[in-house]
C-alpha cells in the first residue's frame, strides 16, 4: 500500500508495508475480496489498529507542509498526519491512498470527493449553502469555526497551500492553549468544544499514532 504526497505539480509515492492480522476485524470468515476492500478503504483504521511492519519516511522537504509548519516549529509530518486522518482517499485504482485536496464533508450531505477543481468550486458553494459546518480541502478546514476566520470565500480553501497554511495557524493556536498536552492540543484543533474534551483527546491520540507511524516509530 502506498501513500501519496502532492505539492502542486510534484508527485511523490511512499510505500507502506502492512502486517495484516485477522484479529483487526470482526468476522474471521469474511472472504478475501471483502478483506482486501476493507484494508484499502479503511487504511487509516489499519494504521491505528494493526501491526505496521515498516513505514518509510515521507519526504516533505520544500513543500507547503514544511513551509507552514515553521509557523510554530512543529513537525511537517504532524500536519500531514492530520490530513491523512481527515481526508485520506484511495487513488490510482486503489493502489494509493492520500489526503484529498478537494474533499468536502458536512452533516447534511456527507463526504464527497470532486474529480477536479471546477467541480470542487461548484460543490463547495453547494455544501456551504446547505450547512456552514462544512469541512473543506486537504486538511478539512471547518468553514464555520475556522475557515471563515482566515479567508473570504470557501473556494479559497481548495488551494492546497492556503488550506495547509490555515491548518497550521489553527493547530499552532491550539498548541498555545494546551502547550503541555499535544494530544489535547491536536484534539482541540478538531473539536474545540470544552464539553467534548474527551472526544478531542481521543482524536489527538489517533493523529499522534499516525504521526509516529510516519516517523517509523514502534
FENMOCOR-V22925 format. One record per backbone hydrogen bond with DSSP energy under -0.5 kcal/mol. CO is the residue of the C=O (numbers start at 1). NH is the residue of the N-H. If there is no record, write none. Layout:
BEGIN
CO&NH + CO&NH
END
This chain:
BEGIN
1&16 + 2&97 + 3&14 + 4&6 + 5&12 + 7&10 + 9&11 + 10&7 + 12&5 + 14&3 + 15&56 + 17&54 + 18&20 + 19&51 + 21&24 + 22&25 + 27&30 + 31&35 + 32&36 + 33&37 + 34&38 + 35&39 + 36&40 + 37&41 + 38&42 + 40&43 + 42&46 + 43&47 + 44&48 + 45&49 + 46&50 + 51&19 + 51&53 + 54&17 + 57&59 + 58&60 + 60&63 + 60&66 + 63&67 + 64&68 + 65&69 + 66&70 + 67&70 + 68&71 + 69&72 + 69&74 + 75&78 + 75&79 + 76&80 + 77&81 + 78&82 + 79&83 + 80&84 + 81&85 + 82&86 + 83&87 + 84&88 + 87&100 + 89&98 + 91&94 + 91&96 + 92&95 + 95&2 + 96&91 + 97&4 + 98&89 + 99&101 + 100&103 + 101&138 + 102&114 + 103&137 + 104&112 + 105&135 + 106&110 + 110&106 + 112&104 + 112&114 + 116&120 + 117&121 + 118&122 + 119&123 + 120&124 + 121&125 + 122&126 + 123&127 + 124&128 + 125&129 + 126&130 + 127&131 + 132&144 + 134&143 + 135&105 + 136&141 + 137&140 + 141&136 + 142&146 + 142&147 + 143&148 + 146&149 + 146&150 + 147&150 + 147&151 + 153&156 + 154&157 + 155&158 + 156&159 + 158&160 + 159&163 + 160&164 + 161&165 + 162&166 + 163&167 + 164&168 + 165&169 + 166&170 + 167&171 + 168&172 + 169&173 + 170&174 + 171&175 + 172&176 + 173&177 + 174&178 + 176&179 + 178&181 + 181&185 + 182&186 + 183&187 + 184&188 + 185&189 + 186&190 + 187&191 + 193&196 + 194&197 + 196&200 + 197&201 + 198&202 + 199&203 + 200&204 + 201&205 + 202&206 + 203&207 + 204&208 + 205&209 + 206&210 + 207&211 + 208&212 + 209&213 + 210&214 + 211&215 + 212&217 + 213&216
END
